[in-house]
Amino acid sequence: MLEQNLQLSEEDVRLIEENQLGEPLKVYRLKARYIRFWQWCICIIIGLSVLSFAFVVSDLLSWYPQHSSIGFNLYALPSYTFRSLVNGVSGLLIGGILYCIMFQRSKNEHLIFCEHAALRVTRPFRRSRSEIVFLTDIVRIISSKFDRGEYTILSRDGKCLKLRNYQDQEELIDMLWEQSEALP
């Protein structure tokens, strides 16, 4: 019943049980503004690409009637038309890649705080990737000097878990300090 309140997927529950992490206490997701940032970046890139395609079409419509006697020859097109076409195609590719990787990843990434460990699950593609840091293995929690909201959690086995842009992140760090033997 607790898993249903936390909105955990079957895969999350399987990872928790498989690694014996105890009861899940809270789920931390990325901040909505971080997800919106990627969404806006992708929309701007795709919008500029569509605008570039519109310029190509308008150039072709204005160029073709004047030069219809030579037929349609790709090499006879003005160079700026070809550059606009390349910009449009590359912008659509970059926008599609960013959508598939960064936006989907940021939408699906979450950290599950359990009794014995913290489990971060990311789904950059179809498969999920997980990182586990046991609370008893945490040696140190370091705050970044350059970015106030970034923390690095170091564990005894050499694992390093970076936390940034999570909702209620300060609460998460406080809980990690309380549950672990880490030095502030």
Secondary structure, 3 states (H helix, E strand, C coil): CHHHHHCCCHHHHHHHHHCCCCCEEEEEEECHHHHHHHHHHHHHHHHHHHHHHHHHHHHHHHHCCCCHHHCCCHHHCCHHHHHHHHHHHHHHHHHHHHHHHHHHHHHHCEEEEECCEEEEEECCCCCCEEEEEEHHHEEEEEECCCCCCCEEEEECCCCEEEECCECCHHHHHHHHHHHCCCEC
